[in-house]
Amino acid sequence: MSLLITDECIACDACREECPNEAIEEGDPIYMIESDRCTECVGHYDEPQCVEVCPVDCIILDKNNQETMQELQIKFEQLENEEL
């Protein structure tokens, strides 16, 4: 699954700086996660870094965008190949 930022977001910018896939963008009024770039940090870290640093715990699994660990790994590999 991709992650989702809820309305509790305080737009502190902590999550955006931690995202290795640059999947988090500043929105109005809350930040947003681009599901096509979010791998839940698979390929980079054991846990999603945005969730780890969020001071208000407003980042949750997006139940409308379910992906397996294998699909997240494939997405990570595709994103890595784009950067080459």
C-alpha positions in Angstrom: 0.0 0.0 0.0 1.0 3.5 -0.5 0.7 5.9 2.4 -1.7 8.7 2.9 -1.5 12.0 4.9 -4.7 12.8 6.8 -6.3 16.1 7.6 -4.4 16.1 11.0 -1.3 17.2 9.1 0.3 20.4 10.5 2.5 21.0 7.4 5.7 20.8 9.5 7.8 19.6 6.5 9.4 16.8 8.5 8.1 14.0 6.3 9.0 15.6 3.0 12.7 15.9 4.0 12.9 12.2 5.0 11.3 10.7 1.9 14.0 8.9 -0.2 11.7 8.7 -3.2 10.6 12.4 -3.2 7.0 11.2 -3.0 5.8 13.9 -0.6 4.7 17.3 -1.9 3.5 20.4 -0.2 -0.2 20.7 -0.7 -2.9 23.2 0.4 -3.4 23.0 3.3 -1.8 19.6 4.0 1.0 17.6 2.4 0.3 14.9 -0.1 2.0 11.6 -1.0 2.3 10.7 -4.7 1.2 7.0 -4.7 3.2 6.3 -7.8 6.4 7.2 -6.0 5.7 5.9 -2.6 7.3 2.5 -1.8 6.8 2.8 2.0 10.6 3.1 2.0 11.0 -0.5 0.7 14.5 -0.7 -0.8 15.8 2.1 1.5 14.7 1.5 5.1 12.9 -1.1 7.2 10.1 1.3 8.1 8.5 4.3 6.3 10.6 7.3 7.4 7.7 9.7 7.1 5.7 7.8 9.6 8.8 7.6 11.9 9.3 11.4 12.0 5.7 12.7 11.9 5.0 14.5 15.2 1.2 14.2 14.9 1.0 10.6 13.6 -1.1 11.6 10.6 0.4 9.2 8.0 -1.6 6.0 7.5 -1.9 3.2 5.0 -4.0 4.2 2.0 -6.6 1.4 1.8 -7.6 2.6 -1.7 -4.1 1.9 -3.0 -3.1 -1.6 -1.9 0.2 -3.1 -2.9 2.1 -6.1 -1.8 5.7 -6.0 -0.6 6.7 -7.5 -3.9 4.9 -4.8 -5.8 6.6 -2.1 -3.7 10.0 -3.7 -4.4 9.3 -3.6 -8.1 8.2 0.0 -7.9 11.5 0.8 -6.0 13.5 -0.8 -8.7 11.7 1.1 -11.4 12.3 4.4 -9.6 15.9 3.5 -9.2 16.2 2.8 -12.9 14.6 6.2 -13.8 17.4 8.0 -11.9 20.2 6.3 -13.9 
